[in-house]
Amino acid sequence: MPTAGFDMATVHLLVTGCYRSGTTLLEKLLHAHPSACIASQAFPVLFFMAKEAFLESRQIQRRYPLDHLFGESEYSPADWTAFLENYEMTSQDVQQLFDRLEQYTDGLWTPQVLQLRDALKPGAFAEVLQRLLQLTSEMLGGRQARVWGDKEILCEEYIPFLIQQGTRVVVSVRDPRDMITSLDYRERDNLTGGHRPLLYSLRAWRKSLAYCLAHEGTANFHWLRYEDLVQHTERELHRLAEFLEVEPFPDQVAEGAIYGQDGTQWLGNSSFQDQPGIATGSIGRYREALPEATLRYIEALCFPEMVAAGYPLAGDGRLDDSVVQSMSEPRSEIHAKFPADYSYAPHRIEDELARRTMLAAPRDALTVEQKREWFLWETAYERLRAKI
């Protein structure tokens, strides 16, 4: 139970980030706190449905409802947040949520949530989410927990709305070179589904960091690097406890075995081998795994963001024709929803070149819309501009 001096109000929490970025480890460590109960991808469809409803309301077609957002010109973050503030889920919506969860076998890591079909009532989106966090925590044995949370990847675009509503959000970020190594140069299945084009994954990573740069220091928001979590675990757990306003983590959480929500030992979800406990072996694996052309391509596309996040470059980060011409997709099979040339199509590379040019241009050369369209947040643009 919380010690004296802490506010006893319930904390609602979302853990998110890009895929293969340490979100599951973060979730397991948070769940190990005696005052927290954090589910693992218990209701991902909820976040898909809300975004689908928004896009449908504006007659917009998108490949994925939760997309990377770069080049998005048909709506702004303010439009999206305003929709969520007024989005009411009906009884039919709630039933559709559970119908879709039953079919979502690949990404539903907490199937017990299907037991909650009759307990969840319709209402405003924020109310439905908080009720789901409560019900899921109680189902997992966390009725007395002060922090009720869930981990869902790729939900960064919910951050402004959620923190405004009082829900806290933690984002995990990882070196994009190691993220791609884990995603596309793996030795075993990592449950990330069909292969996405390299450029798409890098844009998804940049989206994650853009939201971190834009919301750092904002109430109810916290972000960390996976590398810091595994190398300086006690320090990062202390910061998380302060953010959540709970007592410090027990010493044993940073030592020895890690346990899942079912009480069994968690052996990690590495793309390479089981690794019980907190391990640092995955840091820098890209040095042996990535072809030189892929490494250059990643750094060229993510150079400003990598510098802003404190990830040293192996090369010079130059983006030119030779970098694009020498790259090849890590895997020959591309997800059917994407064109085979997605990562090197001329118009997309032109966009990337233009984006780098925008960072180097005078501030008044860009409109507010351009800053949002290519950097997602003006705050993120300003912080990246200082790194170019």
Beta strands, then each sheet from edge to edge (+ up, - down):
strand 1: 11-17
strand 2: 36-40
strand 3: 88-89
strand 4: 123-124
strand 5: 147-151
strand 6: 168-173
strand 7: 221-225
strand 8: 258-259
strand 9: 265-266
sheet 1: 2+ 5+ 1+ 6+ 7+
sheet 2: 3+ 4-
sheet 3: 8+ 9-
end
